[in-house]
Amino acid sequence: MPSRLKEKQIVLGVTGGIAAYKSVELLRLLTKQDAKVRVIMTENAAKFVGPLTFAALSGRAVHTSLFDGGDEADIKHIEWAQETDGVVIAPATANSVGKIAHGIADDALSTFITAVTAPVLICPSMNSDMYLSPAVQRNLGVLREDGFYVLSPGEGDLACGTVGPGRLPDPPDILDRLIAYLTPNDLDGKSVLVSAGPTQEPIDPVRFISNPSSGKMGYALARAAENRGAAVTLVSGPSQLPDPVNVRTIRIQTAEQMANAVLETADKADIIIKAAAVSDYRPVRQSEQKIKKSKDEMTLSLIKNMDILKSLGEEKENRIVVGFAAETEHLKQHATEKLRAKNLDLIVGNLVGKPGSGFESDTNSVSIFHRDGSFEVLQTMEKDAVAHTVLDRVVALLR
């Protein structure tokens, strides 16, 4: 499955703020998504970052004036506005926000924006006092009422030395919001519960039983479901990944804690996707103190953890339940047995240890097994793409 932005015509507008340097990284992320990006900069923006940088990354001419000359002599703002699938302005200064809110078209970017009918994402970035000023807040309100998407800035230390709201969000978060605004909301009104990551079963205060799961697949599923309009809850074991934007995230450590969190939330979910790598066993006893290395051998007694997925399958009623199966051999056999035994609607299986697939990898090679016995083998793809493919199958079941 291709990227959600593959072959999409995206216009990146850059205005004259210190955060313009972040726009370079945003452009890199957009091109990595196989989007066709055009860059329009204000003349002040070009004083912070040179247009040549953006031209090199996008492979296309950068426009800073209505009359740039060159191969694309005029900016052709009407033609561009008609061709674009989406626009993101990052950073958006107080000046640019005011212009767009009041229909002022006196440079390349503002003239282009007045003709755009595609979704436009505005990313304000400025001094805290400027951002909180009545004029800027009034202008942002006008933009929202006019149908623009406004991404609230982050808070923290600003380049001007003040502390507060006004920081341009990190480029991955901007990209995530752009994808969300350009993705059909086919899960609107649905509640989705996703589990992700490993669990850790303590042996003593410094040791535990676990596995190498990074949580990347589950987090990708949570992001994808949110992008498609669902209200999403993510129950995550220990992971270094940041909480997905606009997703309620519950962080746990042990299998017992995951069971409690999942079962408490399951009743409100229309769709449950169990992508977590839950420890099957835990130590019978946890030592209160660190176990010293005093013997050549040590026996560790284990007891079985609750089978969360089976419990969900037994009481699923009118909701859809999707499981994951990470296997080392006989994938089809083990995955289909698990699907039947746990009363699942779908199960996504993969062989661990395969290059570019499984734990910690950014890509995955999976097969999707259905209740009717059919299955499909997907090509290796980014986990975000795998997530949307799985959700495509879920949406088909809902219909």
C-alpha positions in Angstrom: 0.0 0.0 0.0 1.4 3.4 -0.9 1.9 6.3 1.4 -1.2 8.3 2.2 0.4 11.3 0.5 1.8 9.4 -2.5 1.5 11.5 -5.7 -0.5 14.2 -3.7 0.2 17.8 -4.8 1.2 19.6 -1.6 2.1 23.2 -1.2 4.3 24.1 1.7 4.1 27.8 2.6 6.9 29.2 4.7 6.7 32.7 6.3 9.3 34.8 8.0 9.8 33.3 11.5 12.8 31.9 13.2 11.1 28.5 13.1 11.4 28.4 9.3 14.4 26.1 9.8 11.9 23.4 10.9 10.2 23.7 7.6 13.2 22.1 5.9 12.7 18.9 8.0 8.9 19.0 7.2 9.7 19.2 3.5 12.0 16.2 3.9 9.3 14.2 5.6 6.8 15.2 2.9 9.0 14.0 0.1 9.7 10.8 2.0 6.0 10.2 1.9 6.3 10.5 -1.9 4.3 13.8 -2.0 4.9 16.2 -4.9 5.7 19.4 -3.0 5.8 22.9 -4.2 7.3 25.6 -1.9 6.2 29.2 -1.7 8.2 31.4 0.6 7.6 35.0 1.7 10.5 37.4 1.1 11.1 37.6 4.8 11.2 33.8 5.1 14.0 33.7 2.6 16.1 35.8 5.1 16.0 32.9 7.6 16.5 29.9 5.2 17.7 30.2 1.6 15.3 29.1 -1.1 18.0 26.9 -2.6 17.7 24.6 0.4 14.0 24.0 -0.3 14.6 23.7 -4.0 17.2 21.0 -3.6 15.0 18.9 -1.3 11.8 19.3 -3.4 13.4 19.1 -6.8 11.2 22.0 -7.9 11.6 25.8 -8.2 10.8 27.8 -5.1 8.7 30.9 -5.4 9.2 34.0 -3.3 7.6 36.6 -5.5 4.6 36.9 -7.8 7.1 37.7 -10.6 10.0 35.2 -10.1 10.8 34.7 -13.8 12.5 31.5 -14.9 10.8 28.4 -16.3 7.6 29.1 -14.5 7.5 32.7 -15.4 4.4 33.7 -13.3 3.4 32.0 -10.2 0.2 30.8 -11.9 -1.5 30.9 -8.5 -4.9 30.0 -9.9 -3.5 26.9 -11.6 -1.6 25.8 -8.5 -4.6 26.4 -6.3 -6.7 24.2 -8.5 -4.1 21.4 -8.7 -3.2 21.2 -5.0 -4.5 18.5 -2.8 -3.4 20.2 0.5 -1.6 23.1 1.9 0.4 23.6 5.0 1.8 26.9 6.2 4.6 26.3 8.7 5.6 28.6 10.3 2.6 31.0 10.1 3.6 34.4 11.5 1.2 36.8 13.1 1.4 38.9 9.9 0.6 36.0 7.6 -2.3 34.9 9.9 -3.8 38.4 9.7 -3.4 38.6 6.0 -5.1 35.3 5.3 -7.9 36.0 7.8 -8.8 39.2 6.1 -8.3 38.2 2.5 -5.2 40.4 1.8 -3.3 39.1 -1.2 -0.2 41.2 -1.7 2.5 38.6 -2.1 3.0 35.1 -3.7 1.8 33.1 -0.7 -1.2 35.2 0.3 -2.4 35.5 -3.3 -2.2 31.8 -3.7 -4.1 31.1 -0.5 -7.0 33.3 -1.6 -7.7 30.9 -4.5 -7.2 27.6 -2.7 -10.2 25.3 -2.1 -8.2 22.3 -0.8 -7.7 21.8 2.9 -5.2 24.3 4.5 -3.3 23.6 7.7 -2.1 26.7 9.5 0.7 26.3 12.0 1.1 29.5 14.0 4.6 30.2 15.5 5.5 33.4 17.2 6.3 35.2 20.5 3.9 34.1 23.3 2.6 37.6 23.9 2.0 38.0 20.1 0.2 34.6 20.0 -2.0 35.4 23.0 -2.8 39.0 21.8 -6.5 39.6 21.1 -5.8 40.5 17.5 -4.0 37.2 16.7 -6.5 35.1 18.6 -9.4 36.9 16.8 -7.7 36.2 13.5 -7.2 32.6 14.3 -10.8 32.3 15.2 -11.8 33.8 11.8 -9.6 31.2 10.1 -11.2 28.3 12.0 -14.7 29.7 11.1 -13.7 29.9 7.5 -12.7 26.2 7.4 -9.0 26.4 7.9 -7.3 23.8 10.1 -5.3 25.6 12.9 -2.7 23.5 14.7 -2.1 24.9 18.2 1.6 25.7 18.9 3.6 24.0 21.5 4.8 25.6 24.8 8.3 26.0 26.1 11.4 28.1 25.6 11.1 30.4 22.6 13.9 31.9 20.5 13.1 35.3 21.8 13.9 34.3 25.4 10.3 34.0 26.7 8.6 30.9 27.9 5.0 30.0 26.8 2.9 29.1 23.8 4.2 29.8 20.4 6.6 27.1 19.4 6.1 25.5 16.0 5.1 21.8 16.6 7.7 19.2 15.6 7.6 18.3 11.9 6.4 14.7 12.5 3.4 16.1 14.4 2.6 18.6 11.6 2.9 15.8 9.0 0.5 13.6 11.1 -2.1 16.4 11.2 -1.8 17.0 7.5 -2.3 13.3 6.8 -5.3 13.3 9.1 -6.9 16.2 7.4 -6.4 14.6 4.0 -7.6 11.1 5.0 -11.3 10.1 4.6 -13.1 9.9 8.0 -14.4 6.4 7.4 -14.1 5.6 11.1 -15.9 8.7 12.3 -18.1 8.0 15.2 -16.3 4.7 16.0 -14.4 4.0 19.2 -11.1 2.1 18.7 -9.0 0.4 21.4 -5.5 -0.6 20.5 -2.8 -2.3 22.6 0.8 -2.0 21.9 4.3 -2.7 23.0 5.7 -5.3 25.4 4.9 -6.1 29.0 7.5 -6.5 31.7 7.1 -9.1 34.5 9.4 -8.2 37.4 11.7 -10.9 38.9 13.2 -8.5 41.4 13.6 -4.7 41.6 16.2 -4.7 38.7 15.2 -7.6 36.5 12.2 -8.6 34.5 10.9 -11.0 31.8 10.0 -9.2 28.5 10.4 -9.2 24.8 11.9 -6.9 22.1 8.6 -5.3 21.0 9.0 -1.6 20.4 5.3 -0.8 20.1 5.8 0.7 16.6 3.0 -1.4 15.0 0.5 -0.6 17.7 1.3 3.1 17.7 0.9 3.1 13.9 -2.5 1.5 14.2 -3.6 4.1 16.8 -2.4 7.0 14.6 -4.1 5.5 11.6 -7.4 5.1 13.4 -7.3 8.6 14.7 -6.4 9.9 11.2 -9.6 8.2 10.0 -11.8 9.9 12.5 -12.1 7.4 15.3 -11.9 8.1 19.0 -8.9 6.1 20.0 -7.5 4.7 23.2 -4.0 3.2 23.2 -2.9 0.9 26.0 0.8 0.7 25.8 3.5 -1.3 27.5 6.9 0.3 28.1 7.9 2.1 24.9 10.2 5.0 24.0 7.6 6.3 21.5 5.8 9.5 22.2 2.0 9.5 22.7 0.2 9.8 19.4 -1.5 13.1 18.8 -5.1 13.2 19.9 -5.1 9.7 21.2 -5.9 8.8 24.8 -2.8 6.9 25.9 -2.7 4.6 29.0 0.8 3.4 29.9 1.3 0.2 31.8 4.1 -2.2 32.7 2.8 -5.7 33.5 0.4 -8.1 31.7 -2.0 -7.8 34.7 -2.0 -4.0 34.4 -2.6 -4.3 30.6 -5.5 -6.7 31.2 -7.1 -4.4 33.7 -6.7 -1.3 31.4 -8.0 -3.1 28.3 -11.0 -4.8 29.9 -12.0 -1.6 31.6 -12.1 0.2 28.2 -13.3 -2.7 26.0 -17.0 -2.2 26.7 -17.0 1.2 25.0 -15.0 0.1 22.0 -16.5 -0.7 18.6 -13.2 -2.1 17.3 -10.4 -3.7 19.4 -6.9 -4.3 17.9 -4.6 -6.3 20.1 -1.1 -5.6 18.8 0.7 -5.8 22.1 3.3 -8.5 22.8 2.0 -9.6 26.1 4.2 -11.9 28.3 2.5 -15.3 28.6 4.0 -16.0 32.0 5.1 -14.1 35.1 7.2 -15.2 38.1 5.3 -16.8 40.8 7.1 -14.6 43.3 8.8 -11.3 42.9 11.8 -10.8 45.2 11.6 -7.6 47.2 15.4 -7.2 47.0 17.9 -7.8 44.2 18.7 -11.5 43.9 22.4 -12.0 44.4 24.6 -14.1 42.2 25.3 -16.8 44.8 24.6 -20.0 42.9 25.7 -21.5 39.7 22.1 -22.4 38.8 18.7 -20.8 39.6 15.2 -22.1 39.0 12.6 -19.5 38.2 8.9 -20.7 38.8 6.4 -19.1 36.4 2.7 -18.9 36.3 0.5 -18.2 33.3 -0.9 -14.7 32.7 -4.5 -14.1 31.7 -5.2 -14.5 28.0 -6.5 -11.0 27.3 -7.3 -11.7 23.6 -9.3 -14.8 24.3 -11.3 -13.0 26.9 -12.1 -10.3 24.5 -13.1 -12.8 21.8 -15.4 -14.7 24.1 -17.3 -11.5 25.0 -17.0 -9.4 21.8 -20.7 -9.3 21.0 -21.2 -6.7 18.2 -17.6 -5.4 18.1 -14.8 -6.3 15.8 -11.7 -7.9 17.4 -8.4 -8.1 15.6 -5.4 -10.0 16.9 -1.7 -10.3 16.0 0.5 -13.4 15.8 4.3 -13.2 15.7 5.6 -16.6 14.9 8.9 -18.3 14.1 7.5 -21.1 11.9 4.2 -22.4 10.3 2.7 -19.0 10.2 -0.6 -19.9 8.4 -1.2 -22.9 10.7 -0.6 -21.1 14.0 -2.3 -17.9 13.0 -5.5 -19.6 11.8 -5.6 -21.8 14.9 -5.3 -18.7 17.1 -8.0 -16.9 15.0 -10.5 -19.8 15.6 -9.5 -20.5 19.3 -9.9 -16.8 20.3 -13.0 -16.1 18.2 -11.4 -13.2 16.2 -12.6 -11.4 13.1 -9.1 -11.0 11.7 -5.6 -11.9 12.7 -2.4 -10.3 11.3 0.6 -12.6 11.3 4.3 -12.3 10.6 7.4 -14.3 11.0 9.9 -12.7 13.4 13.5 -12.6 12.4 12.8 -11.9 8.8 14.8 -8.9 7.5 12.7 -5.7 7.5 9.9 -7.3 9.5 8.8 -7.7 13.1 10.1 -6.3 16.4 11.8 -2.8 16.3 11.7 -2.6 12.5 10.0 0.4 10.8 8.6 -1.9 8.2 6.7 -5.1 8.4 5.9 -8.1 6.2 2.5 -9.5 7.3 -0.3 -11.8 6.2 -3.9 -11.1 7.0 -6.1 -14.1 7.9 -9.9 -14.0 7.7 -12.6 -15.9 9.4 -13.8 -17.5 6.2 -10.4 -19.2 5.7 -9.1 -16.8 3.1 -5.8 -14.9 3.6 -3.7 -12.4 1.9 0.1 -11.9 1.9 1.2 -8.3 1.9 4.4 -6.9 0.5 6.9 -5.4 2.9 5.8 -1.9 3.7 6.1 0.8 6.3 4.2 0.0 9.5 2.0 3.1 9.0 0.9 1.6 5.6 0.3 -1.8 7.2 -1.9 -0.1 9.8 -4.1 1.5 7.2 -4.3 -1.7 5.2 -5.5 -3.5 8.3 -8.0 -0.7 9.0 -9.2 -1.0 5.3 -10.2 -4.6 6.1 -11.9 -3.6 9.3 -13.9 -0.9 7.5 -15.0 -3.5 5.0 -16.3 -5.7 7.8 -18.2 -2.7 9.3 -19.9 -2.3 6.0 
